[in-house]
Amino acid sequence: MLFCLAFLHIDEGLSRHDYMKRRWTDLIYDWQCPPWWQSFAHLIELFIMDAFVDLFITLCIVINTAFMAMDHAGMSNQLAEVLIIGNYVRPNSAVFFYFDFE
């Protein structure tokens, strides 16, 4: 192996460092994914790039922020129970159905 490395980098006019650097970049950047991975990645991309997924994530963030803002000292027991349920149910949007407006 060492003989091969010495022969190749002398033959091509490269230093050992440059030869190893080129071999490393060839190994990293020329790697090909298996065909099944390409199809799986395409399906995931179709799901993630959908506008409704983006909307869903945004709504989850907004609802989570609202639940964190509602938590305060001296709150009623009913609100505390709703916030506890909201911490267990994901996405938090389902908790609004439990909220009893009096």
N, CA, C and O atoms as a Tinker XYZ file with bonds, in Angstrom:
   408  protein
     1  N      0.829000   -1.194000    0.000000    73     2
     2  CA     0.000000    0.000000    0.000000    64     1     3
     3  C      0.865000    1.245000    0.000000    63     2     4     5
     4  O      0.634000    2.163000   -0.788000    81     3
     5  N      1.857000    1.286000    0.874000    73     3     6
     6  CA     2.723000    2.456000    0.929000    64     5     7
     7  C      3.485000    2.605000   -0.377000    63     6     8     9
     8  O      3.699000    3.722000   -0.848000    81     7
     9  N      3.897000    1.487000   -0.966000    73     7    10
    10  CA     4.586000    1.539000   -2.245000    64     9    11
    11  C      3.660000    2.128000   -3.311000    63    10    12    13
    12  O      4.090000    2.933000   -4.137000    81    11
    13  N      2.369000    1.717000   -3.287000    73    11    14
    14  CA     1.398000    2.251000   -4.255000    64    13    15
    15  C      1.231000    3.743000   -4.081000    63    14    16    17
    16  O      1.218000    4.484000   -5.064000    81    15
    17  N      1.104000    4.195000   -2.850000    73    15    18
    18  CA     0.943000    5.628000   -2.606000    64    17    19
    19  C      2.164000    6.396000   -3.090000    63    18    20    21
    20  O      2.032000    7.434000   -3.737000    81    19
    21  N      3.347000    5.891000   -2.780000    73    19    22
    22  CA     4.565000    6.566000   -3.213000    64    21    23
    23  C      4.663000    6.570000   -4.720000    63    22    24    25
    24  O      5.064000    7.574000   -5.308000    81    23
    25  N      4.309000    5.477000   -5.357000    73    23    26
    26  CA     4.393000    5.407000   -6.809000    64    25    27
    27  C      3.399000    6.359000   -7.467000    63    26    28    29
    28  O      3.754000    7.061000   -8.414000    81    27
    29  N      2.153000    6.393000   -6.976000    73    27    30
    30  CA     1.124000    7.220000   -7.611000    64    29    31
    31  C      1.383000    8.706000   -7.427000    63    30    32    33
    32  O      1.231000    9.470000   -8.380000    81    31
    33  N      1.764000    9.133000   -6.254000    73    31    34
    34  CA     1.938000   10.571000   -6.094000    64    33    35
    35  C      3.235000   11.060000   -6.725000    63    34    36    37
    36  O      3.340000   12.242000   -7.052000    81    35
    37  N      4.209000   10.202000   -6.904000    73    35    38
    38  CA     5.399000   10.599000   -7.656000    64    37    39
    39  C      5.091000   10.602000   -9.146000    63    38    40    41
    40  O      5.517000   11.496000   -9.876000    81    39
    41  N      4.350000    9.599000   -9.589000    73    39    42
    42  CA     4.018000    9.488000  -11.006000    64    41    43
    43  C      3.160000   10.657000  -11.476000    63    42    44    45
    44  O      3.353000   11.155000  -12.585000    81    43
    45  N      2.213000   11.102000  -10.648000    73    43    46
    46  CA     1.321000   12.181000  -11.056000    64    45    47
    47  C      1.872000   13.553000  -10.696000    63    46    48    49
    48  O      1.239000   14.560000  -11.013000    81    47
    49  N      2.988000   13.626000  -10.068000    73    47    50
    50  CA     3.579000   14.910000   -9.704000    64    49    51
    51  C      2.902000   15.560000   -8.514000    63    50    52    53
    52  O      2.980000   16.779000   -8.358000    81    51
    53  N      2.240000   14.784000   -7.669000    73    51    54
    54  CA     1.556000   15.314000   -6.503000    64    53    55
    55  C      2.345000   14.989000   -5.246000    63    54    56    57
    56  O      3.020000   13.962000   -5.166000    81    55
    57  N      2.251000   15.869000   -4.279000    73    55    58
    58  CA     2.845000   15.548000   -2.987000    64    57    59
    59  C      1.944000   14.531000   -2.290000    63    58    60    61
    60  O      0.796000   14.333000   -2.686000    81    59
    61  N      2.464000   13.903000   -1.271000    73    59    62
    62  CA     1.668000   12.910000   -0.545000    64    61    63
    63  C      0.421000   13.554000    0.060000    63    62    64    65
    64  O     -0.654000   12.955000    0.054000    81    63
    65  N      0.564000   14.762000    0.576000    73    63    66
    66  CA    -0.565000   15.482000    1.167000    64    65    67
    67  C     -1.640000   15.763000    0.112000    63    66    68    69
    68  O     -2.823000   15.533000    0.359000    81    67
    69  N     -1.238000   16.254000   -1.052000    73    67    70
    70  CA    -2.199000   16.544000   -2.113000    64    69    71
    71  C     -2.869000   15.277000   -2.627000    63    70    72    73
    72  O     -4.062000   15.273000   -2.932000    81    71
    73  N     -2.092000   14.200000   -2.720000    73    71    74
    74  CA    -2.658000   12.937000   -3.173000    64    73    75
    75  C     -3.695000   12.434000   -2.181000    63    74    76    77
    76  O     -4.782000   12.018000   -2.584000    81    75
    77  N     -3.378000   12.465000   -0.894000    73    75    78
    78  CA    -4.327000   12.004000    0.121000    64    77    79
    79  C     -5.557000   12.915000    0.167000    63    78    80    81
    80  O     -6.675000   12.442000    0.373000    81    79
    81  N     -5.352000   14.205000   -0.024000    73    79    82
    82  CA    -6.469000   15.137000   -0.045000    64    81    83
    83  C     -7.392000   14.837000   -1.226000    63    82    84    85
    84  O     -8.614000   14.865000   -1.080000    81    83
    85  N     -6.822000   14.555000   -2.379000    73    83    86
    86  CA    -7.633000   14.232000   -3.548000    64    85    87
    87  C     -8.369000   12.912000   -3.355000    63    86    88    89
    88  O     -9.537000   12.795000   -3.726000    81    87
    89  N     -7.699000   11.920000   -2.781000    73    87    90
    90  CA    -8.350000   10.639000   -2.518000    64    89    91
    91  C     -9.501000   10.804000   -1.529000    63    90    92    93
    92  O    -10.557000   10.193000   -1.692000    81    91
    93  N     -9.296000   11.626000   -0.507000    73    91    94
    94  CA   -10.334000   11.853000    0.496000    64    93    95
    95  C    -11.544000   12.542000   -0.135000    63    94    96    97
    96  O    -12.677000   12.125000    0.107000    81    95
    97  N    -11.334000   13.574000   -0.928000    73    95    98
    98  CA   -12.461000   14.258000   -1.564000    64    97    99
    99  C    -13.162000   13.350000   -2.571000    63    98   100   101
   100  O    -14.382000   13.417000   -2.719000    81    99
   101  N    -12.398000   12.499000   -3.268000    73    99   102
   102  CA   -13.043000   11.548000   -4.175000    64   101   103
   103  C    -13.920000   10.568000   -3.397000    63   102   104   105
   104  O    -15.007000   10.208000   -3.850000    81   103
   105  N    -13.455000   10.145000   -2.249000    73   103   106
   106  CA   -14.222000    9.215000   -1.434000    64   105   107
   107  C    -15.500000    9.865000   -0.909000    63   106   108   109
   108  O    -16.561000    9.241000   -0.927000    81   107
   109  N    -15.412000   11.098000   -0.447000    73   107   110
   110  CA   -16.561000   11.774000    0.158000    64   109   111
   111  C    -17.550000   12.254000   -0.898000    63   110   112   113
   112  O    -18.750000   12.015000   -0.765000    81   111
   113  N    -17.078000   12.917000   -1.930000    73   111   114
   114  CA   -17.980000   13.579000   -2.871000    64   113   115
   115  C    -18.436000   12.693000   -4.023000    63   114   116   117
   116  O    -19.412000   13.035000   -4.690000    81   115
   117  N    -17.783000   11.591000   -4.282000    73   115   118
   118  CA   -18.188000   10.718000   -5.372000    64   117   119
   119  C    -19.004000    9.527000   -4.896000    63   118   120   121
   120  O    -19.249000    8.598000   -5.666000    81   119
   121  N    -19.422000    9.542000   -3.651000    73   119   122
   122  CA   -20.195000    8.442000   -3.106000    64   121   123
   123  C    -21.596000    8.479000   -3.690000    63   122   124   125
   124  O    -22.214000    9.542000   -3.747000    81   123
   125  N    -22.099000    7.344000   -4.122000    73   123   126
   126  CA   -23.430000    7.248000   -4.716000    64   125   127
   127  C    -24.378000    6.557000   -3.747000    63   126   128   129
   128  O    -24.049000    5.521000   -3.169000    81   127
   129  N    -25.555000    7.141000   -3.577000    73   127   130
   130  CA   -26.584000    6.537000   -2.728000    64   129   131
   131  C    -27.219000    5.366000   -3.462000    63   130   132   133
   132  O    -27.260000    5.356000   -4.692000    81   131
   133  N    -27.711000    4.381000   -2.723000    73   131   134
   134  CA   -28.425000    3.275000   -3.380000    64   133   135
   135  C    -29.726000    3.781000   -4.013000    63   134   136   137
   136  O    -30.267000    4.797000   -3.576000    81   135
   137  N    -30.231000    3.087000   -5.032000    73   135   138
   138  CA   -31.452000    3.551000   -5.715000    64   137   139
   139  C    -32.670000    3.640000   -4.794000    63   138   140   141
   140  O    -33.489000    4.546000   -4.952000    81   139
   141  N    -32.806000    2.723000   -3.837000    73   139   142
   142  CA   -33.953000    2.787000   -2.938000    64   141   143
   143  C    -33.899000    4.030000   -2.066000    63   142   144   145
   144  O    -34.943000    4.561000   -1.686000    81   143
   145  N    -32.694000    4.509000   -1.740000    73   143   146
   146  CA   -32.570000    5.717000   -0.926000    64   145   147
   147  C    -33.022000    6.933000   -1.724000    63   146   148   149
   148  O    -33.637000    7.844000   -1.169000    81   147
   149  N    -32.723000    6.957000   -3.020000    73   147   150
   150  CA   -33.144000    8.077000   -3.861000    64   149   151
   151  C    -34.665000    8.177000   -3.882000    63   150   152   153
   152  O    -35.208000    9.277000   -3.774000    81   151
   153  N    -35.359000    7.059000   -4.020000    73   151   154
   154  CA   -36.822000    7.094000   -4.053000    64   153   155
   155  C    -37.395000    7.461000   -2.680000    63   154   156   157
   156  O    -38.384000    8.189000   -2.600000    81   155
   157  N    -36.788000    6.966000   -1.609000    73   155   158
   158  CA   -37.234000    7.317000   -0.259000    64   157   159
   159  C    -37.044000    8.810000    0.000000    63   158   160   161
   160  O    -37.932000    9.464000    0.547000    81   159
   161  N    -35.898000    9.345000   -0.387000    73   159   162
   162  CA   -35.629000   10.772000   -0.198000    64   161   163
   163  C    -36.602000   11.618000   -1.005000    63   162   164   165
   164  O    -37.014000   12.687000   -0.557000    81   163
   165  N    -36.969000   11.150000   -2.188000    73   163   166
   166  CA   -37.926000   11.883000   -3.008000    64   165   167
   167  C    -39.307000   11.919000   -2.341000    63   166   168   169
   168  O    -39.973000   12.955000   -2.362000    81   167
   169  N    -39.742000   10.802000   -1.753000    73   167   170
   170  CA   -41.024000   10.778000   -1.052000    64   169   171
   171  C    -41.023000   11.703000    0.164000    63   170   172   173
   172  O    -41.996000   12.415000    0.414000    81   171
   173  N    -39.935000   11.686000    0.907000    73   171   174
   174  CA   -39.825000   12.570000    2.067000    64   173   175
   175  C    -39.823000   14.027000    1.625000    63   174   176   177
   176  O    -40.434000   14.876000    2.274000    81   175
   177  N    -39.139000   14.320000    0.523000    73   175   178
   178  CA   -39.111000   15.687000    0.015000    64   177   179
   179  C    -40.506000   16.143000   -0.403000    63   178   180   181
   180  O    -40.877000   17.288000   -0.146000    81   179
   181  N    -41.282000   15.274000   -1.039000    73   179   182
   182  CA   -42.648000   15.635000   -1.417000    64   181   183
   183  C    -43.497000   15.961000   -0.195000    63   182   184   185
   184  O    -44.312000   16.882000   -0.224000    81   183
   185  N    -43.300000   15.198000    0.881000    73   183   186
   186  CA   -44.057000   15.434000    2.104000    64   185   187
   187  C    -43.634000   16.732000    2.780000    63   186   188   189
   188  O    -44.483000   17.539000    3.158000    81   187
   189  N    -42.334000   16.939000    2.935000    73   187   190
   190  CA   -41.820000   18.090000    3.671000    64   189   191
   191  C    -42.055000   19.396000    2.922000    63   190   192   193
   192  O    -42.333000   20.422000    3.543000    81   191
   193  N    -41.949000   19.372000    1.605000    73   191   194
   194  CA   -42.091000   20.601000    0.820000    64   193   195
   195  C    -43.551000   20.996000    0.586000    63   194   196   197
   196  O    -43.814000   22.006000   -0.066000    81   195
   197  N    -44.494000   20.223000    1.102000    73   195   198
   198  CA   -45.903000   20.549000    0.958000    64   197   199
   199  C    -46.233000   21.784000    1.788000    63   198   200   201
   200  O    -45.723000   21.940000    2.898000    81   199
   201  N    -47.072000   22.651000    1.265000    73   199   202
   202  CA   -47.422000   23.887000    1.955000    64   201   203
   203  C    -48.220000   23.615000    3.226000    63   202   204   205
   204  O    -48.104000   24.365000    4.195000    81   203
   205  N    -49.025000   22.562000    3.238000    73   203   206
   206  CA   -49.807000   22.257000    4.434000    64   205   207
   207  C    -48.935000   21.774000    5.585000    63   206   208   209
   208  O    -49.260000   22.024000    6.746000    81   207
   209  N    -47.857000   21.101000    5.293000    73   207   210
   210  CA   -46.920000   20.697000    6.355000    64   209   211
   211  C    -46.282000   21.942000    6.964000    63   210   212   213
   212  O    -46.118000   22.028000    8.181000    81   211
   213  N    -45.930000   22.885000    6.136000    73   211   214
   214  CA   -45.366000   24.146000    6.624000    64   213   215
   215  C    -46.386000   24.881000    7.484000    63   214   216   217
   216  O    -46.045000   25.414000    8.540000    81   215
   217  N    -47.632000   24.909000    7.034000    73   215   218
   218  CA   -48.688000   25.549000    7.809000    64   217   219
   219  C    -48.904000   24.834000    9.136000    63   218   220   221
   220  O    -49.076000   25.484000   10.166000    81   219
   221  N    -48.896000   23.509000    9.123000    73   219   222
   222  CA   -49.074000   22.730000   10.338000    64   221   223
   223  C    -47.968000   23.021000   11.353000    63   222   224   225
   224  O    -48.246000   23.206000   12.538000    81   223
   225  N    -46.732000   23.061000   10.898000    73   223   226
   226  CA   -45.608000   23.351000   11.795000    64   225   227
   227  C    -45.734000   24.753000   12.363000    63   226   228   229
   228  O    -45.490000   24.969000   13.550000    81   227
   229  N    -46.116000   25.711000   11.519000    73   227   230
   230  CA   -46.285000   27.087000   11.983000    64   229   231
   231  C    -47.390000   27.178000   13.022000    63   230   232   233
   232  O    -47.236000   27.862000   14.034000    81   231
   233  N    -48.501000   26.494000   12.781000    73   231   234
   234  CA   -49.596000   26.506000   13.753000    64   233   235
   235  C    -49.182000   25.853000   15.070000    63   234   236   237
   236  O    -49.554000   26.333000   16.141000    81   235
   237  N    -48.428000   24.781000   15.002000    73   235   238
   238  CA   -47.941000   24.147000   16.235000    64   237   239
   239  C    -47.065000   25.096000   17.036000    63   238   240   241
   240  O    -47.156000   25.137000   18.263000    81   239
   241  N    -46.229000   25.848000   16.364000    73   239   242
   242  CA   -45.361000   26.805000   17.053000    64   241   243
   243  C    -46.182000   27.917000   17.684000    63   242   244   245
   244  O    -45.939000   28.301000   18.828000    81   243
   245  N    -47.153000   28.436000   16.939000    73   243   246
   246  CA   -47.991000   29.517000   17.465000    64   245   247
   247  C    -48.815000   29.035000   18.659000    63   246   248   249
   248  O    -48.912000   29.738000   19.665000    81   247
   249  N    -49.408000   27.844000   18.559000    73   247   250
   250  CA   -50.220000   27.318000   19.656000    64   249   251
   251  C    -49.351000   27.037000   20.875000    63   250   252   253
   252  O    -49.766000   27.294000   22.005000    81   251
   253  N    -48.156000   26.515000   20.655000    73   251   254
   254  CA   -47.250000   26.265000   21.776000    64   253   255
   255  C    -46.855000   27.576000   22.449000    63   254   256   257
   256  O    -46.771000   27.643000   23.675000    81   255
   257  N    -46.616000   28.611000   21.662000    73   255   258
   258  CA   -46.288000   29.920000   22.226000    64   257   259
   259  C    -47.464000   30.473000   23.026000    63   258   260   261
   260  O    -47.271000   31.059000   24.091000    81   259
   261  N    -48.683000   30.288000   22.517000    73   259   262
   262  CA   -49.861000   30.755000   23.238000    64   261   263
   263  C    -50.019000   30.013000   24.564000    63   262   264   265
   264  O    -50.353000   30.624000   25.579000    81   263
   265  N    -49.783000   28.709000   24.563000    73   263   266
   266  CA   -49.890000   27.946000   25.802000    64   265   267
   267  C    -48.827000   28.371000   26.805000    63   266   268   269
   268  O    -49.101000   28.437000   28.003000    81   267
   269  N    -47.649000   28.654000   26.344000    73   267   270
   270  CA   -46.600000   29.107000   27.256000    64   269   271
   271  C    -46.930000   30.498000   27.797000    63   270   272   273
   272  O    -46.590000   30.806000   28.939000    81   271
   273  N    -47.590000   31.348000   26.994000    73   271   274
   274  CA   -47.946000   32.693000   27.442000    64   273   275
   275  C    -49.094000   32.660000   28.444000    63   274   276   277
   276  O    -49.199000   33.555000   29.283000    81   275
   277  N    -49.960000   31.644000   28.375000    73   275   278
   278  CA   -51.099000   31.561000   29.298000    64   277   279
   279  C    -50.695000   31.099000   30.683000    63   278   280   281
   280  O    -51.442000   31.302000   31.641000    81   279
   281  N    -49.549000   30.491000   30.809000    73   279   282
   282  CA   -49.097000   29.998000   32.108000    64   281   283
   283  C    -48.655000   31.187000   32.959000    63   282   284   285
   284  O    -47.746000   31.923000   32.576000    81   283
   285  N    -49.294000   31.374000   34.105000    73   283   286
   286  CA   -48.956000   32.476000   34.993000    64   285   287
   287  C    -49.307000   32.114000   36.434000    63   286   288   289
   288  O    -50.042000   31.157000   36.679000    81   287
   289  N    -48.786000   32.873000   37.371000    73   287   290
   290  CA   -49.069000   32.643000   38.788000    64   289   291
   291  C    -50.492000   33.079000   39.096000    63   290   292   293
   292  O    -50.968000   34.078000   38.557000    81   291
   293  N    -51.166000   32.343000   39.949000    73   291   294
   294  CA   -52.515000   32.691000   40.358000    64   293   295
   295  C    -53.576000   32.337000   39.326000    63   294   296   297
   296  O    -54.668000   32.903000   39.370000    81   295
   297  N    -53.300000   31.423000   38.400000    73   295   298
   298  CA   -54.306000   31.051000   37.391000    64   297   299
   299  C    -55.310000   30.081000   37.998000    63   298   300   301
   300  O    -55.039000   29.436000   39.011000    81   299
   301  N    -56.467000   29.989000   37.365000    73   299   302
   302  CA   -57.524000   29.116000   37.880000    64   301   303
   303  C    -57.138000   27.648000   37.694000    63   302   304   305
   304  O    -56.262000   27.315000   36.897000    81   303
   305  N    -57.805000   26.792000   38.440000    73   303   306
   306  CA   -57.536000   25.356000   38.342000    64   305   307
   307  C    -57.925000   24.806000   36.970000    63   306   308   309
   308  O    -57.271000   23.906000   36.443000    81   307
   309  N    -59.000000   25.360000   36.396000    73   307   310
   310  CA   -59.446000   24.897000   35.079000    64   309   311
   311  C    -58.386000   25.208000   34.011000    63   310   312   313
   312  O    -58.095000   24.368000   33.159000    81   311
   313  N    -57.821000   26.395000   34.062000    73   311   314
   314  CA   -56.774000   26.750000   33.110000    64   313   315
   315  C    -55.526000   25.910000   33.330000    63   314   316   317
   316  O    -54.857000   25.535000   32.367000    81   315
   317  N    -55.205000   25.609000   34.580000    73   315   318
   318  CA   -54.041000   24.769000   34.878000    64   317   319
   319  C    -54.238000   23.365000   34.312000    63   318   320   321
   320  O    -53.299000   22.772000   33.782000    81   319
   321  N    -55.473000   22.823000   34.423000    73   319   322
   322  CA   -55.740000   21.506000   33.864000    64   321   323
   323  C    -55.629000   21.510000   32.343000    63   322   324   325
   324  O    -55.099000   20.568000   31.754000    81   323
   325  N    -56.124000   22.560000   31.713000    73   323   326
   326  CA   -56.026000   22.666000   30.250000    64   325   327
   327  C    -54.566000   22.740000   29.822000    63   326   328   329
   328  O    -54.183000   22.121000   28.829000    81   327
   329  N    -53.759000   23.475000   30.542000    73   327   330
   330  CA   -52.337000   23.571000   30.204000    64   329   331
   331  C    -51.622000   22.250000   30.432000    63   330   332   333
   332  O    -50.714000   21.904000   29.677000    81   331
   333  N    -52.017000   21.506000   31.461000    73   331   334
   334  CA   -51.409000   20.192000   31.696000    64   333   335
   335  C    -51.761000   19.248000   30.553000    63   334   336   337
   336  O    -50.898000   18.527000   30.053000    81   335
   337  N    -53.026000   19.250000   30.138000    73   335   338
   338  CA   -53.429000   18.410000   29.008000    64   337   339
   339  C    -52.687000   18.844000   27.748000    63   338   340   341
   340  O    -52.269000   18.005000   26.949000    81   339
   341  N    -52.524000   20.146000   27.570000    73   339   342
   342  CA   -51.809000   20.673000   26.407000    64   341   343
   343  C    -50.363000   20.227000   26.344000    63   342   344   345
   344  O    -49.791000   20.121000   25.259000    81   343
   345  N    -49.763000   19.965000   27.500000    73   343   346
   346  CA   -48.386000   19.474000   27.517000    64   345   347
   347  C    -48.292000   18.011000   27.097000    63   346   348   349
   348  O    -47.238000   17.561000   26.646000    81   347
   349  N    -49.391000   17.262000   27.244000    73   347   350
   350  CA   -49.378000   15.852000   26.889000    64   349   351
   351  C    -49.859000   15.581000   25.476000    63   350   352   353
   352  O    -49.413000   14.622000   24.847000    81   351
   353  N    -50.747000   16.395000   24.974000    73   351   354
   354  CA   -51.346000   16.156000   23.662000    64   353   355
   355  C    -50.518000   16.870000   22.600000    63   354   356   357
   356  O    -50.256000   18.068000   22.708000    81   355
   357  N    -50.107000   16.127000   21.574000    73   355   358
   358  CA   -49.392000   16.717000   20.440000    64   357   359
   359  C    -50.158000   16.405000   19.193000    63   358   360   361
   360  O    -50.495000   15.237000   19.000000    81   359
   361  N    -50.455000   17.306000   18.359000    73   359   362
   362  CA   -50.198000   18.742000   18.462000    64   361   363
   363  C    -51.131000   19.399000   19.466000    63   362   364   365
   364  O    -52.206000   18.878000   19.763000    81   363
   365  N    -50.725000   20.507000   19.967000    73   363   366
   366  CA   -51.477000   21.192000   21.011000    64   365   367
   367  C    -52.814000   21.723000   20.526000    63   366   368   369
   368  O    -53.631000   22.127000   21.354000    81   367
   369  N    -53.070000   21.741000   19.256000    73   367   370
   370  CA   -54.321000   22.295000   18.754000    64   369   371
   371  C    -55.527000   21.493000   19.234000    63   370   372   373
   372  O    -56.626000   22.044000   19.299000    81   371
   373  N    -55.366000   20.223000   19.571000    73   371   374
   374  CA   -56.481000   19.411000   20.038000    64   373   375
   375  C    -56.965000   19.857000   21.404000    63   374   376   377
   376  O    -58.094000   19.538000   21.777000    81   375
   377  N    -56.160000   20.581000   22.162000    73   375   378
   378  CA   -56.518000   20.975000   23.514000    64   377   379
   379  C    -57.569000   22.070000   23.514000    63   378   380   381
   380  O    -58.312000   22.194000   24.488000    81   379
   381  N    -57.660000   22.863000   22.468000    73   379   382
   382  CA   -58.638000   23.942000   22.434000    64   381   383
   383  C    -60.072000   23.416000   22.538000    63   382   384   385
   384  O    -60.961000   24.152000   22.965000    81   383
   385  N    -60.311000   22.167000   22.158000    73   383   386
   386  CA   -61.645000   21.606000   22.273000    64   385   387
   387  C    -62.019000   21.346000   23.731000    63   386   388   389
   388  O    -63.205000   21.254000   24.046000    81   387
   389  N    -61.053000   21.227000   24.614000    73   387   390
   390  CA   -61.316000   20.988000   26.028000    64   389   391
   391  C    -61.526000   22.290000   26.785000    63   390   392   393
   392  O    -62.030000   22.270000   27.908000    81   391
   393  N    -61.158000   23.401000   26.207000    73   391   394
   394  CA   -61.225000   24.671000   26.903000    64   393   395
   395  C    -62.680000   25.100000   27.046000    63   394   396   397
   396  O    -63.378000   25.231000   26.040000    81   395
   397  N    -63.151000   25.320000   28.259000    73   395   398
   398  CA   -64.541000   25.676000   28.520000    64   397   399
   399  C    -64.618000   27.182000   28.736000    63   398   400   401
   400  O    -64.147000   27.690000   29.753000    81   399
   401  N    -65.202000   27.884000   27.798000    73   399   402
   402  CA   -65.353000   29.331000   27.933000    64   401   403
   403  C    -66.610000   29.615000   28.734000    63   402   404   405
   404  O    -67.706000   29.231000   28.326000    81   403
   405  N    -66.464000   30.283000   29.872000    73   403   406
   406  CA   -67.616000   30.590000   30.709000    64   405   407
   407  C    -67.984000   32.048000   30.601000    63   406   408
   408  O    -68.937000   32.493000   31.241000    81   407
